[in-house]
Amino acid sequence: AHGLSGDAADLLTPFMFVLWQYTTSPVTPDDVCEIGIRITSGPNAGDTHVSLTEDGFAYTPGAVHGGTVLEFDPGSFVLTAFGRSNAGTIRGERAVADRFLNIFFRI
């Protein structure tokens, strides 16, 4: 079983967006999407807007409006980013969430 202490998860949460930038598989036109990531608790709680384009992965902290949003607690977010679990709550289109979550290679 995989699990993280709250302190470790809180510390690692902001770095997971950088990890995703460098573990993105090549993006095809069919993979292009925009998605919101919502961290629901801890000192890094908040929303981040993510763009996945043929040029790569980009993220901007800030509110997400409409569209598909993935919600995570800090531990689930870190474990998902490392590819150790498939977690999170999908708000919006499941196909967009699946396409986004399956574009990263596991480390």
ChimeraX attribute file (.defattr): number of C-alpha atoms within 10 A of each C-alpha:
attribute: neighborCount
match mode: 1-to-1
recipient: residues
	/A:1	4
	/A:2	8
	/A:3	12
	/A:4	13
	/A:5	9
	/A:6	13
	/A:7	12
	/A:8	12
	/A:9	20
	/A:10	20
	/A:11	14
	/A:12	16
	/A:13	23
	/A:14	14
	/A:15	11
	/A:16	16
	/A:17	20
	/A:18	14
	/A:19	15
	/A:20	20
	/A:21	15
	/A:22	13
	/A:23	17
	/A:24	18
	/A:25	13
	/A:26	12
	/A:27	16
	/A:28	12
	/A:29	9
	/A:30	9
	/A:31	16
	/A:32	17
	/A:33	18
	/A:34	19
	/A:35	23
	/A:36	25
	/A:37	24
	/A:38	25
	/A:39	22
	/A:40	15
	/A:41	13
	/A:42	16
	/A:43	12
	/A:44	16
	/A:45	16
	/A:46	16
	/A:47	20
	/A:48	20
	/A:49	18
	/A:50	20
	/A:51	18
	/A:52	21
	/A:53	17
	/A:54	14
	/A:55	11
	/A:56	14
	/A:57	20
	/A:58	15
	/A:59	18
	/A:60	13
	/A:61	13
	/A:62	13
	/A:63	13
	/A:64	18
	/A:65	11
	/A:66	10
	/A:67	13
	/A:68	20
	/A:69	26
	/A:70	21
	/A:71	20
	/A:72	20
	/A:73	20
	/A:74	28
	/A:75	24
	/A:76	22
	/A:77	26
	/A:78	27
	/A:79	19
	/A:80	18
	/A:81	25
	/A:82	18
	/A:83	16
	/A:84	15
	/A:85	15
	/A:86	13
	/A:87	19
	/A:88	18
	/A:89	12
	/A:90	16
	/A:91	14
	/A:92	14
	/A:93	12
	/A:94	13
	/A:95	10
	/A:96	18
	/A:97	21
	/A:98	11
	/A:99	14
	/A:100	19
	/A:101	18
	/A:102	14
	/A:103	17
	/A:104	20
	/A:105	14
	/A:106	13
	/A:107	9
